[in-house]
């Protein structure tokens, strides 16, 4: 419907952007260069966050939710009043619910993050590791051309 | 080691050395040695360290001090990491690091990171010069996509009729089957629409990576490495697609960002 260009971290400070944090997490947690063997600073709650931010594995719950959405979808327009029909056709209520769900997940993860931060005061200076390996994947070797990489299998 | 090295920025290295028990150097990414830092930019952590460059030869690491006894990973930490990198990416080439890279000290950054990999980093910086990452996200409108699927699948139609007006418990199997069909149909549509959009954007990106969907109703999740001077054309092309998909897919374009998806560490 609408296309807007915004920095991925838009809405961060103002607390406005509905999926701001999710977008950021999506981007910086499993992408970018990695150095092996650096000082271990405890990264609290990130595992949880990473998993939760990628709730896309279809489950029975997903199926049941889809089925219910289809059930509610009024294609005949015979049983409901007009406002309901319009709302359904636009998918407004269910979409909001989905949005809430996602946000809920992230916020929840944020909460547990806070908790963990309080508890896990790992004296994390677990020895400065000595060797550092950096691997740079020249993502665009060769002549510029359209190339799709296969999805990475992980997590 | 052999290269001339200096630490720029206001914080005194000697002081940092005295606190080396508790402070480490958080590395955001690699930039050219002459990159300009956005003024007043604070790093992540609490208290937020001052962002500075550790230069060596033609490259520099973008770092700030972090306390080693404080865990990282609050939302503000994520924002700080990405904001800083994206701000630099808008002005010049950046090699972003994954969140959470910390070395023991500024010396370690020079000796273990910059020194041994100077030429690799420089080569990679040259390659991303003039480019930035843009992410296209599309989300299906639930009502529209369900209507499409029901119209296309007689089985889904029949199942929908079968569960209509009946309690959830009594129609559980039918519901699961219906949901399965819907899910599979969305996956197929996602693949088709993603390819359709990528085709339409041909010429506007140097490289593309199809990202995993981050939501079950995702229509498109595409990371593009594009020339920053093509951004307007990219926006225009997406605007046209947005109109074409009006009411069906909501499109968002994020960027310019550091090329997170295009400097992937090899396993």
Boltz contact constraints between the chains, C-beta under 6 A:
constraints:
  - contact:
      token1: [A, 1]
      token2: [B, 246]
      max_distance: 6.0
  - contact:
      token1: [A, 1]
      token2: [B, 250]
      max_distance: 6.0
  - contact:
      token1: [A, 3]
      token2: [B, 238]
      max_distance: 6.0
  - contact:
      token1: [A, 3]
      token2: [B, 239]
      max_distance: 6.0
  - contact:
      token1: [A, 3]
      token2: [B, 242]
      max_distance: 6.0
  - contact:
      token1: [A, 3]
      token2: [B, 251]
      max_distance: 6.0
  - contact:
      token1: [A, 5]
      token2: [B, 235]
      max_distance: 6.0
  - contact:
      token1: [A, 5]
      token2: [B, 253]
      max_distance: 6.0
  - contact:
      token1: [A, 7]
      token2: [B, 86]
      max_distance: 6.0
  - contact:
      token1: [A, 8]
      token2: [B, 254]
      max_distance: 6.0
  - contact:
      token1: [A, 8]
      token2: [B, 257]
      max_distance: 6.0
  - contact:
      token1: [A, 9]
      token2: [B, 79]
      max_distance: 6.0
  - contact:
      token1: [A, 9]
      token2: [B, 82]
      max_distance: 6.0
  - contact:
      token1: [A, 9]
      token2: [B, 83]
      max_distance: 6.0
  - contact:
      token1: [A, 12]
      token2: [B, 79]
      max_distance: 6.0
  - contact:
      token1: [A, 21]
      token2: [B, 75]
      max_distance: 6.0
  - contact:
      token1: [A, 24]
      token2: [B, 78]
      max_distance: 6.0
  - contact:
      token1: [A, 24]
      token2: [B, 82]
      max_distance: 6.0
  - contact:
      token1: [A, 26]
      token2: [B, 214]
      max_distance: 6.0
  - contact:
      token1: [A, 27]
      token2: [B, 260]
      max_distance: 6.0
  - contact:
      token1: [A, 28]
      token2: [B, 81]
      max_distance: 6.0
  - contact:
      token1: [A, 28]
      token2: [B, 82]
      max_distance: 6.0
  - contact:
      token1: [A, 28]
      token2: [B, 99]
      max_distance: 6.0
  - contact:
      token1: [A, 29]
      token2: [B, 99]
      max_distance: 6.0
  - contact:
      token1: [A, 31]
      token2: [B, 260]
      max_distance: 6.0
  - contact:
      token1: [A, 31]
      token2: [B, 261]
      max_distance: 6.0
  - contact:
      token1: [A, 32]
      token2: [B, 96]
      max_distance: 6.0
  - contact:
      token1: [A, 32]
      token2: [B, 97]
      max_distance: 6.0
  - contact:
      token1: [A, 32]
      token2: [B, 98]
      max_distance: 6.0
  - contact:
      token1: [A, 32]
      token2: [B, 260]
      max_distance: 6.0
  - contact:
      token1: [A, 33]
      token2: [B, 95]
      max_distance: 6.0
  - contact:
      token1: [A, 33]
      token2: [B, 97]
      max_distance: 6.0
  - contact:
      token1: [A, 33]
      token2: [B, 263]
      max_distance: 6.0
  - contact:
      token1: [A, 33]
      token2: [B, 265]
      max_distance: 6.0
  - contact:
      token1: [A, 34]
      token2: [B, 98]
      max_distance: 6.0
  - contact:
      token1: [A, 34]
      token2: [B, 265]
      max_distance: 6.0
  - contact:
      token1: [A, 35]
      token2: [B, 101]
      max_distance: 6.0
  - contact:
      token1: [A, 38]
      token2: [B, 101]
      max_distance: 6.0
  - contact:
      token1: [A, 38]
      token2: [B, 102]
      max_distance: 6.0
  - contact:
      token1: [A, 38]
      token2: [B, 103]
      max_distance: 6.0
  - contact:
      token1: [A, 39]
      token2: [B, 24]
      max_distance: 6.0
  - contact:
      token1: [A, 39]
      token2: [B, 102]
      max_distance: 6.0
  - contact:
      token1: [A, 39]
      token2: [B, 104]
      max_distance: 6.0
  - contact:
      token1: [A, 41]
      token2: [B, 68]
      max_distance: 6.0
  - contact:
      token1: [A, 41]
      token2: [B, 72]
      max_distance: 6.0
  - contact:
      token1: [A, 41]
      token2: [B, 102]
      max_distance: 6.0
  - contact:
      token1: [A, 42]
      token2: [B, 71]
      max_distance: 6.0
  - contact:
      token1: [A, 43]
      token2: [B, 72]
      max_distance: 6.0
  - contact:
      token1: [A, 43]
      token2: [B, 73]
      max_distance: 6.0
  - contact:
      token1: [A, 43]
      token2: [B, 100]
      max_distance: 6.0
  - contact:
      token1: [A, 44]
      token2: [B, 71]
      max_distance: 6.0
  - contact:
      token1: [A, 44]
      token2: [B, 73]
      max_distance: 6.0
  - contact:
      token1: [A, 45]
      token2: [B, 73]
      max_distance: 6.0
  - contact:
      token1: [A, 46]
      token2: [B, 73]
      max_distance: 6.0
  - contact:
      token1: [A, 56]
      token2: [B, 213]
      max_distance: 6.0
  - contact:
      token1: [A, 56]
      token2: [B, 216]
      max_distance: 6.0
  - contact:
      token1: [A, 58]
      token2: [B, 183]
      max_distance: 6.0
  - contact:
      token1: [A, 62]
      token2: [B, 216]
      max_distance: 6.0
  - contact:
      token1: [A, 63]
      token2: [B, 176]
      max_distance: 6.0
  - contact:
      token1: [A, 63]
      token2: [B, 179]
      max_distance: 6.0
  - contact:
      token1: [A, 63]
      token2: [B, 180]
      max_distance: 6.0
  - contact:
      token1: [A, 64]
      token2: [B, 175]
      max_distance: 6.0
  - contact:
      token1: [A, 64]
      token2: [B, 179]
      max_distance: 6.0
  - contact:
      token1: [A, 66]
      token2: [B, 179]
      max_distance: 6.0
  - contact:
      token1: [A, 66]
      token2: [B, 182]
      max_distance: 6.0
  - contact:
      token1: [A, 67]
      token2: [B, 175]
      max_distance: 6.0
  - contact:
      token1: [A, 67]
      token2: [B, 178]
      max_distance: 6.0
  - contact:
      token1: [A, 67]
      token2: [B, 179]
      max_distance: 6.0
  - contact:
      token1: [A, 69]
      token2: [B, 142]
      max_distance: 6.0
  - contact:
      token1: [A, 70]
      token2: [B, 146]
      max_distance: 6.0
  - contact:
      token1: [A, 70]
      token2: [B, 160]
      max_distance: 6.0
  - contact:
      token1: [A, 71]
      token2: [B, 163]
      max_distance: 6.0
  - contact:
      token1: [A, 73]
      token2: [B, 146]
      max_distance: 6.0
  - contact:
      token1: [A, 89]
      token2: [B, 143]
      max_distance: 6.0
  - contact:
      token1: [A, 90]
      token2: [B, 143]
      max_distance: 6.0
  - contact:
      token1: [A, 91]
      token2: [B, 141]
      max_distance: 6.0
  - contact:
      token1: [A, 91]
      token2: [B, 142]
      max_distance: 6.0
  - contact:
      token1: [A, 91]
      token2: [B, 143]
      max_distance: 6.0
  - contact:
      token1: [A, 94]
      token2: [B, 142]
      max_distance: 6.0
  - contact:
      token1: [A, 95]
      token2: [B, 142]
      max_distance: 6.0
  - contact:
      token1: [A, 117]
      token2: [B, 71]
      max_distance: 6.0
  - contact:
      token1: [A, 123]
      token2: [B, 69]
      max_distance: 6.0
  - contact:
      token1: [A, 124]
      token2: [B, 68]
      max_distance: 6.0
  - contact:
      token1: [A, 125]
      token2: [B, 68]
      max_distance: 6.0
  - contact:
      token1: [A, 128]
      token2: [B, 104]
      max_distance: 6.0
  - contact:
      token1: [A, 132]
      token2: [B, 112]
      max_distance: 6.0
  - contact:
      token1: [A, 132]
      token2: [B, 113]
      max_distance: 6.0
  - contact:
      token1: [A, 134]
      token2: [B, 117]
      max_distance: 6.0
  - contact:
      token1: [A, 135]
      token2: [B, 265]
      max_distance: 6.0
  - contact:
      token1: [A, 135]
      token2: [B, 266]
      max_distance: 6.0
  - contact:
      token1: [A, 136]
      token2: [B, 120]
      max_distance: 6.0
  - contact:
      token1: [A, 136]
      token2: [B, 124]
      max_distance: 6.0
  - contact:
      token1: [A, 137]
      token2: [B, 264]
      max_distance: 6.0
  - contact:
      token1: [A, 137]
      token2: [B, 266]
      max_distance: 6.0
  - contact:
      token1: [A, 139]
      token2: [B, 262]
      max_distance: 6.0
  - contact:
      token1: [A, 140]
      token2: [B, 206]
      max_distance: 6.0
  - contact:
      token1: [A, 140]
      token2: [B, 207]
      max_distance: 6.0
  - contact:
      token1: [A, 144]
      token2: [B, 206]
      max_distance: 6.0
  - contact:
      token1: [A, 146]
      token2: [B, 202]
      max_distance: 6.0
  - contact:
      token1: [A, 148]
      token2: [B, 208]
      max_distance: 6.0
  - contact:
      token1: [A, 148]
      token2: [B, 210]
      max_distance: 6.0
  - contact:
      token1: [A, 149]
      token2: [B, 209]
      max_distance: 6.0
  - contact:
      token1: [A, 151]
      token2: [B, 212]
      max_distance: 6.0
